């Protein structure tokens, strides 16, 4: 199950979805982007339009949702709001919709949810719904190094690299870092 927040992500995921489908792997999408829905539908993949699916649910304590402070703070800063109740309700609405969809779609123990790492409520609610349903979840996290990514399995925390070990530094890596520092050309 691929999750998408924007049309550029959807175009990327669709290419991978076609490849997987050609190799007899079922692919579905969870879409948080109205523009993406048409492209997914045109491509013939099953998908959940989260905005169409969410309904008013009674707000209750999410017993297994981990680290709710992370998505709340990210959302508050991004949207410049202090309305915690509104953000908690948004998390709850997304979570309920995603929880139901994952329960319906994850009939196989081979189900995997894949999405780009992020702190938005949409991303974190999907992570929690997958985790609470014992469905494998992979965040794809951009790397500091060009053309590289990290695959973070079943965690919403960045991979911690043990830099305390005395490991020789590859000359290519050393040159790469020196070049970035010299040119001051980093993008995160």
N, C-alpha and C positions, 0 to 999 in steps of 0.2 A: 504494500500500500504506500504510494507516494503522496506526500502532502505538498500542496502548493499555495503560495501567498501572492504570486504575481505571474503575469503572462510569460516573462522571461524564464522563470523557473519551470513553468509548464512546458514550454518548448523544449527545454533541456530534458525534463523527465519523460516526455513523450517519445523522444528518440530511444532512450533506454527501455521504455515500456514496449516499444515495437520489437526491439532485439530480444527481450525476455519472452515476449509472446511467441516469437518465431521458434523459441527453444522450449515451448510448452510450459511456460511459467505464467500462471494467472496474475494479472496486474489490475489493480484498482487505484483510484485516486480519492483524496479528500481535498476539496477545494475551498479555500477562503478567498477566492477571487472571482468575481462575476465574469470578467472578460475571459478567464481560463475555461469556464464551464462549456462554452460553445466549442472550443478547440478539443477539449477532452471528449465531448459528446460526438463530434464529427469524426474523431479518431476511433470511436467504437468501444471505448473503455467504460466500465462501470465506475460511477463516482458518486460521492456525497457532496452536494452543495450545502455547506454548513449553514449559510445564511437563510436558505430556504427551509432547512430542517429544524432550526432551533425554535423551541417553543417555551412558553413560560413554565418553568418548573419551580416547585417550592424550593427556596434557598435553604440548604441544610449543610451541616458540617460534612466535609469530604474527608472521611476517615483515613484514607490511604494517600491522599495527595501530599506529596513531599515538597518541602521548601516553597510554600506559597508566597513567601516574602520576595523571592526572586522575580517572579512574573509581575507581582503587584508593583514593585519598585520600578521595574523597567517600563511598565505601562504608564505609571505616574509621571516619570521623567519625560518620556517620549511625548505624551499628550498634555503635559503641564497641568496635571490635576491632582487634587488631594482627596478626591471622593473615593475612599476605599470601598464603601458599600457598593457603589456602581461597578467598580472593577471586580470585586468578588462575585457579584451577580453575573457579570460577563464571563468570568472563568467558569462558574457553575453552569451557565447555559451551554457554553461550548463543550464542557466536560460531559454533560449528560447526553448531548447529541453524539459525540465521538465515542463515548462508552457504549451506547446502544449500537452504533455502526460497527464497531470493532467486535462486539459480541456476535453480531450477525455475519460478519465477514471472516472471522478467524476460526473457521471450522477445522483448520489444519494446524498442527504444531509447527508447521514451516512458515506460518505467516510472519512477515516482518514489516514494520512501519519504518519508512525512511523519510527524513526531512533535513533541511538545512538548519544548523544550530542557530538558535535565537532565543531571545528573552520575552517575546510577545506572548500575551495570554493564549493566543491561538496555538502557538508552538508548544508552550508548556502544558496546556490542557490536554493536547494530544499525547504528549509524552506520558503524562499521568494516567490517562485512559489506557494506553498500551500497557504500562507497567502494572496497573491494577487488574488487568485481564491476562497477565502473564504472557503477553505477546512481545516478542523481541522488538527492540526499538534501536534504530541507528541514527545518530546525528552525524551529518557531514559537516565538519568544521574546517573553514579555510585555514591554511597554514601560513606561517610567516614566510615560508619559502615558495617562490614562484612555481606554479603548476603542481602544487602538492596540497593534499588535504589529509585530515585525520578522520577516521571512522570511529565514533564513540558509541560503544555498545551499552545499552541499558543504563545510561547515566546522563544527567543534564549538566555535568561538570566537565570542564575542559580537561584534556589529558595532561597529567602532570609528568613532566620529564625530570628524571632524577639527574640533576646536574652536579651532584656531590661526588659522583664516581670519577675517578681519574681515567677518562677515556680520551684517547688521542683525537684531535680535531682533524677531520678530513680537509686537505688543502683547498679543495673546491668550495667547501662550506666557509672556510675562513676568508677566502677571496670574495665570496658572495657578500658576506657581512661587511667586510671592509669597503666594498663598492657601495653598498647601501648607505653606510655612515658618511662616506666621502661625498656622495651625490645628494644625500638627504632625500632619498627617493623611496620612501616606504608608504605603502597603502594598506590600511587595515580595514 
